[in-house]
Each structure stands twice: as structure tokens, then as C-alpha cells.
Amino acid sequence: MTSHPALPPDVATLGDHERHARRVLDDATWAYLFGAAADELTFARNIDAWRALELLPRVLKPLAGGHTRIELLGRTLAHPILVAPMAHQRLAHPDGEHATALAAAALGAGLVFSTQASVPLDEIAARFLPEPGRGPLWFQLYLQPDRGFTAELVQRAEAAGFEALVLTVDAPVQGARDSERRSGFRLPAGIGAVNLTGLRQPPPRTLAAGQSALFDDLLTHAPAWDDVAWLRSITRLPVLIKGVLHPDDARQAVACGASGLIVSNHGGRTLDTAITTANALPRIAQAVQGDLPLLVDGGIRRGTDVLKAIGLGASAVLVGRPVLHGLATSGATGVAHVLRLLRDELEIAMALTGCRTLAEASTALAPPPR
Ligand SMILES: Cc1cc2nc3c(=O)[nH]c(=O)nc-3n(C[C@H](O)[C@H](O)[C@H](O)COP(=O)(O)O)c2cc1C
């Protein structure tokens, strides 16, 4: 690990971390890490949708002994904030996923480690798991066309000590990330998906006239609901599904034996103008009726957003880009500060809405205006 640069003095919010990160990263790296699909409307609307929800303050309630603890997959967690899986974190800072893991463990935040991480999965498990007070450690999985390789990857994650699998299902094809293409971004030498070393992609098919490279080649390898059953059959770990927005898909995930759902639009990086997660979450909560835990990500930038998400039916939230802003600004120190700010803001929001525990979070939401 490199040394941990001190925080700049004027950083008081996640937005301040973003401003500093913009200064230290070049344009192409910025476009890859922080860009979104097409006109980036879903990306922006995710943030706006949480902001638009109003809270209803309560006064003079006894709040002593309150806390942010939650129960998730059989464990008690100090608070409901996890780090979202994000690829290639060494682009943001030389310490990459190591710094993120160190900070998340110190702050009791769960960590979801990406299939496309830029450091070996066993190094992160070895760093994270021994930390006292740590949150859960989950492995995010993209099913590869080579199912044999995928099974070995799952076994490696299991052997390293990862505690659940998060199967991401909303990116069978990459979104049209125009700002990234425009920037000419290329992964620099020395940064890559090291846990996929040795993976062979199927050779491209020869297409007949009129056939589509997407539908008649790439998507012939795409995962389907059957693959969830297959994945469950090869692992003893709980399987959560990430990237669900439709209530019918949520019900199907329950029927397939998923242990949890992450309501997510990939932070607006796949389908632009997709529904915001703040809007999708209550519909999904209603569809699954508590049959499995729901988590949500996309646009969470304030502790008030966390409280609103829990109030709408989530058990916990994942935070994406702000973690990378903190990482770029000040390595592990920056990530720790981002997570600390969110938790502190959550406590303040709970206190001012009269919630001693997160079980009361639904009472914090103001009714929609008539
Ligand atoms: C740079 C970057 C890389 C990402 N890589 C992955 C990934 O490898 N797997 C995955 O499931 N989601 C990935 N995501 C999506 C995040 O897990 C998460 O859904 C999203 O960032 C949440 O929105 P937010 O950034 O507004 O918090 C990535 C997001 C970013 C910004």
C-alpha cells in the first residue's frame, strides 16, 4: 500500500470528494469511471429521485439508545451501507481495491468485490476477513460464456472466504457509454481483470447476411433464469441477484431461490432512461412482500438517501461512485471518510425524523404531495 494522503481541508460532503477527484483524474479515466450510458439521464435522475423524496421531521421523541444496526442474511451489521462492486479500482488510485477493502472493513461496511477487479480476490479476502467489526464480504459474479471457468471462479471465491455471491444480470451487453467512447479510454498497461486471467472468449461466429452480431452471436451466450438454478447447484453460498427493476423479475428471482435482490440500474451505465431505483424499489418491495431482503443502489449520496431507501423497503444500500471519488481523492482515507460521512448523516437524519432504529424508517417519509 502506498501512504494514505491526508484529506484536503475543505471536504465535508460526498460532493466535495467528487470535486477533488475530478481534479486528480485525467479526462479519459474520469469518463470510464464516472460516465454513464447515452445521455446519462438515468444516472442523474437516480440522484434527483432520492433528493425529491421528502422527510417528515418528528420532535420531542425519546431517542437515547438508538442505533443504525440491521439484520442481513443472518448477521447483525453495524449499519446498512455496503460498497458496490466496481471494476478496475486501480484506475482511481494505485492501491485500488486494497484501499477500498481496508476502509470498508475499518468502517464496518460490507464490501462487494467485482469479477472485474484489478487485484486478486484472495488478497482482498485475506485483508478484509480478519478485521474485527467488519461487514460482509461478497463476490460479484458475471457469468462467463465458459461455464467451466465460471464454476472455477466461484470455487476460488468460496475457498478464499467470500460469504455470498452477487450475480449481476443487468448487463448482458454493455450500455452505449458514449462519453467513454468519445474520450478514447483504454485500460492502461498493468491494470486489468486479473481474476479472469486464462478466460477464453468464444470465437466470433460467422454471421449470414442480415444476422445481428448482438442477437445471433453475443447474446447466444447470455445468462438466463436457468443459470440461476445452475449457479445455486454449484455453490453452498447464498446467491443474490443484482440488477432487478421489474416486479415480475423480482418474483421470478424469489421462485429461483435467490437469497436477496439488489434493485439497481447499474448506476445508469447500461440502459439510459431506465426507471430510477427510488421509483422501482417500492414496487418491488410490494411484489416480494418480504420474501427476501432487498438492497438498492444508484444515486445514494447522502445519509438522508439511505434513510429514504430503508423507508421504502430496502434492508441496506450499496454506494458506488462516491467510494471511487474518495479513493481518487485520498486512497483508503478518502474511502473511509465517504463511508463515515454517510453513516453520520444517516444518524442525524434518523434523530431528526424521530427514528430510534431503522425498523421505523418508513415513518420518516412524508406522504407524497396531493
Ligand atoms: C466504474 C464502475 C464500475 C462498475 N463495475 C461494476 C461491476 O464490475 N459489476 C457490477 O455489478 N456493477 C458495477 N458497477 C455498478 C455499481 O455496482 C453500482 O450498481 C452503481 O455504481 C451504483 O450507482 P452509484 O454509482 O450512483 O452509487 C460499476 C459502476 C462504476 C461506476
The ligand as a Tripos MOL2 file, in Angstrom:
@<TRIPOS>MOLECULE
LIG
   31    33     1     0     0
SMALL
NO_CHARGES

@<TRIPOS>ATOM
      1 C1        -16.5860    2.4210  -12.5080 C.3       1 LIG1
      2 C2        -17.7340    1.4830  -12.2060 C.ar      1 LIG1
      3 C3        -17.5460    0.1290  -12.3690 C.ar      1 LIG1
      4 C4        -18.5840   -0.7400  -12.0950 C.ar      1 LIG1
      5 N1        -18.3550   -2.0850  -12.2080 N.ar      1 LIG1
      6 C5        -19.3420   -2.9560  -11.8620 C.ar      1 LIG1
      7 C6        -19.0840   -4.3430  -11.8660 C.ar      1 LIG1
      8 O1        -17.9860   -4.8000  -12.1540 O.2       1 LIG1
      9 N2        -20.1140   -5.1790  -11.5200 N.ar      1 LIG1
     10 C7        -21.3480   -4.7000  -11.1750 C.ar      1 LIG1
     11 O2        -22.2540   -5.4980  -10.8570 O.2       1 LIG1
     12 N3        -21.6060   -3.3750  -11.1470 N.ar      1 LIG1
     13 C8        -20.6350   -2.5000  -11.4690 C.ar      1 LIG1
     14 N4        -20.8760   -1.1540  -11.4010 N.ar      1 LIG1
     15 C9        -22.1940   -0.6680  -10.9170 C.3       1 LIG1
     16 C10       -22.1800   -0.4930   -9.4000 C.3       1 LIG1
     17 O3        -22.0720   -1.7360   -8.7450 O.3       1 LIG1
     18 C11       -23.4660    0.1760   -8.8860 C.3       1 LIG1
     19 O4        -24.5930   -0.5390   -9.3490 O.3       1 LIG1
     20 C12       -23.5970    1.6480   -9.2800 C.3       1 LIG1
     21 O5        -22.3360    2.2850   -9.3610 O.3       1 LIG1
     22 C13       -24.4650    2.3600   -8.2490 C.3       1 LIG1
     23 O6        -24.6990    3.6870   -8.5940 O.3       1 LIG1
     24 P1        -23.8710    4.9310   -7.9720 P.3       1 LIG1
     25 O7        -22.5330    4.9020   -8.6270 O.co2     1 LIG1
     26 O8        -24.7020    6.1070   -8.3840 O.co2     1 LIG1
     27 O9        -23.8110    4.7510   -6.4780 O.co2     1 LIG1
     28 C14       -19.8570   -0.2510  -11.6760 C.ar      1 LIG1
     29 C15       -20.0250    1.1190  -11.5000 C.ar      1 LIG1
     30 C16       -18.9850    2.0030  -11.7520 C.ar      1 LIG1
     31 C17       -19.2000    3.4720  -11.5370 C.3       1 LIG1
@<TRIPOS>BOND
     1     1     2 1
     2     2     3 ar
     3     2    30 ar
     4     3     4 ar
     5     4     5 ar
     6     4    28 ar
     7     5     6 ar
     8     6     7 ar
     9     6    13 1
    10     7     8 2
    11     7     9 ar
    12     9    10 ar
    13    10    11 2
    14    10    12 ar
    15    12    13 ar
    16    13    14 ar
    17    14    15 1
    18    14    28 ar
    19    15    16 1
    20    16    17 1
    21    16    18 1
    22    18    19 1
    23    18    20 1
    24    20    21 1
    25    20    22 1
    26    22    23 1
    27    23    24 1
    28    24    25 2
    29    24    26 1
    30    24    27 1
    31    28    29 ar
    32    29    30 ar
    33    30    31 1
@<TRIPOS>SUBSTRUCTURE
     1 LIG1         1 GROUP 0 **** ****
